[in-house]
Amino acid sequence: WSHKELTGKKITDINILTKEKVFQEMGRAKKEHRQHFYFRHRLSNGEIQDVEVYSGPITVNGRKLMYSIIHDISERKQAEEAMRESEEKYRSMMEAMKDAAYICSPELRIEYMNPRMISRVGHDSIGELCHKAIYDSDKKCSWCVFDRVQGGEHVEYELDSPRDNRYYSITNSPIYHSGGS
């Protein structure tokens, strides 16, 4: 909206929430002196946009008024939805795998186990030390390659598991977070 178009409009003219909901949020802002909430606003072209609002009372020339700072959060909402879809796709892929898989933190704690790994271990071990959960060992495994993987290597080997005396083909790969860790 241009300044001219916006001047004189009521919040209910641009907000798509019910009048009661708008006034409920604005009333809370008056009572609590400052309020943070989310709305959907109608743009001058009729499009609907997600916004984040900071609002509260202000006194100007002895008159008590309300201020509102409104941020367009459409891009953030789109990014959150894309992230949710990506996580859903990743999770469904991991859960559909027939191979046992898990993710281990730099502290050697399990951050994720797919259903096949949970079945192999006998319970969901998220938060537990990997050597304790997977091999029932109180100390780091002598064959642990975590340091190499953390250095960026993909490491493959075969292992005669001390837990069940079965041979496994193990593949270890680094997973990089967006911050580079």
C-alpha positions, -999 to +999 in steps of 0.1 A: +000+000+000+012+035-007+012+060+022-018+077+007-037+044+002-030+033+037-038+066+055-072+064+071-076+026+067-085+005+096-064-026+104-095-047+096-094-033+061-061-049+053-061-079+077-078-110+067-085-123+102-119-118+117-125-084+133-128-100+167-094-117+164-077-085+152-091-066+182-083-094+206-046-092+196-046-054+196-063-054+230-036-077+244-009-053+230-026-024+248-028-042+281+007-058+279+023-027+266+039-047+237+028-076+217+044-099+191+020-119+168+015-131+133-012-120+108-020-124+072-025-091+054-041-082+021-018-062-002-032-034-023-032-058-053-054-083-034-026-108-027-024-123+008+009-120+026+022-135+059+034-108+083+050-106+117+037-077+139+052-059+169+026-037+184+020-016+215+008+017+230+026+049+223+018+085+235+021+113+209+014+149+219-006+136+249-027+112+228-026+075+234-021+056+201-010+022+190+021+016+170+026-015+148+058-026+130+050-051+103+075-074+086+069-094+055+077-130+063+066-146+030+101-156+021+107-170+055+075-190+054+084-204+019+119-214+032+103-231+063+079-250+040+108-260+017+128-271+047+098-291+061+094-308+027+131-316+025+132-331+060+101-351+052+117-365+020+150-373+039+132-389+068+109-411+045+140-422+025+159-431+056+130-450+071+123-469+039+159-482+037+164-519+044+199-513+057+205-502+093+216-466+094+223-440+121+238-405+125+264-399+152+274-366+167+310-354+172+305-364+208+298-400+196+261-397+206+234-411+183+213-384+168+191-405+145+184-442+139+163-455+111+138-483+120+161-510+107+189-499+131+164-496+160+154-532+152+190-544+151+199-527+184+165-535+201+155-500+211+157-464+199+191-452+213+190-415+204+212-396+228+232-427+239+269-432+231+272-451+198+297-478+212+274-485+241+242-486+221+254-506+192+281-528+206+274-527+243+309-514+250+318-489+277+346-474+257+352-461+222+355-490+196+391-498+186+380-498+150+363-464+152+369-443+121+349-412+133+380-389+133+387-398+096+351-393+087+350-360+105+380-351+084+359-356+052+368-392+043+342-418+032+354-450+050+342-486+042+352-518+060+339-551+071+333-559+107+328-591+127+305-576+153+314-584+189+277-580+198+263-608+176+293-624+159+279-615+124+298-599+096+287-565+084+298-542+056+300-508+071+300-475+052+307-442+070+302-408+053+304-373+066+272-352+067+277-315+064+254-289+081+247-256+063+272-239+086+300-262+074+302-283+105 
